[in-house]
Amino acid sequence: MTIAIEILTKKDCCLCDDAKEIVERVLPDYPITLTLTDIESDSVLFENYKERIPVIRINGEESFVYKTHETTLRKKLDKLI
């Protein structure tokens, strides 16, 4: 089973950079497909998320907002495999 992770992000967002770094650290250990979605490229996403980023969705479900913790991410992923 492949796990879909999507990070809602935008330019010049240091919290987004942190979230991407954490997800990239766990990528080799799990069957993950990663999608980065720039909220500034979609007016509806931008309106919904403006300052509420990064958001990490795991299989479509919002799992982290603002801060991402590697240990918690690994626990959530472990439950899915």
C-alpha positions as CSV (number, residue, x, y, z in Angstrom):
1,M,0.0,0.0,0.0
2,T,1.3,3.4,-0.9
3,I,0.7,6.3,1.4
4,A,0.0,9.7,-0.1
5,I,1.4,12.7,1.6
6,E,0.6,16.2,0.5
7,I,2.2,19.3,1.9
8,L,0.2,22.6,1.4
9,T,2.9,25.2,1.2
10,K,3.8,28.6,-0.3
11,K,6.9,30.6,-1.1
12,D,9.1,32.1,1.7
13,C,7.5,30.0,4.4
14,C,10.1,28.7,6.9
15,L,7.6,26.4,8.7
16,C,6.9,24.9,5.3
17,D,10.6,24.3,4.7
18,D,10.8,22.6,8.1
19,A,7.9,20.3,7.3
20,K,9.4,19.4,3.9
21,E,12.7,18.5,5.6
22,I,11.0,16.2,8.2
23,V,8.9,14.5,5.6
24,E,11.9,14.0,3.3
25,R,13.7,12.4,6.3
26,V,11.1,9.7,6.7
27,L,10.5,9.1,2.9
28,P,13.1,6.3,2.6
29,D,11.5,4.3,5.4
30,Y,7.9,4.2,4.0
31,P,6.1,3.6,0.7
32,I,5.2,7.2,0.3
33,T,4.2,9.4,-2.7
34,L,4.9,13.1,-1.9
35,T,3.0,16.0,-3.5
36,L,3.9,19.6,-2.8
37,T,0.9,22.0,-3.4
38,D,1.5,25.7,-3.6
39,I,-1.6,27.3,-2.2
40,E,-0.8,30.6,-4.1
41,S,-1.4,28.8,-7.4
42,D,-5.1,28.1,-6.5
43,S,-7.3,30.9,-5.3
44,V,-9.6,28.6,-3.4
45,L,-6.7,26.9,-1.5
46,F,-5.2,30.3,-0.8
47,E,-8.4,31.7,0.6
48,N,-8.9,28.6,2.8
49,Y,-5.3,28.4,4.1
50,K,-3.7,31.8,3.8
51,E,-1.7,31.8,7.0
52,R,-2.7,28.3,8.2
53,I,0.3,26.5,6.6
54,P,2.0,24.2,6.3
55,V,-0.7,21.6,6.3
56,I,0.3,18.0,5.9
57,R,-2.3,15.6,4.6
58,I,-1.8,11.9,4.9
59,N,-4.1,10.0,2.5
60,G,-6.2,13.2,2.2
61,E,-6.7,13.7,6.0
62,E,-5.2,16.8,7.6
63,S,-2.6,15.4,10.0
64,F,-0.4,18.4,10.9
65,V,-0.9,22.1,10.8
66,Y,1.9,24.6,11.4
67,K,4.4,22.2,13.1
68,T,5.4,18.7,12.0
69,H,7.0,16.3,14.5
70,E,9.0,13.5,13.1
71,T,8.2,11.0,15.9
72,T,4.5,11.7,15.6
73,L,4.6,11.4,11.8
74,R,6.4,8.1,12.0
75,K,3.7,6.8,14.5
76,K,0.9,7.9,12.1
77,L,2.6,6.2,9.2
78,D,3.3,3.0,11.1
79,K,-0.4,2.6,11.7
80,L,-1.0,2.7,8.0
81,I,1.3,0.0,6.9
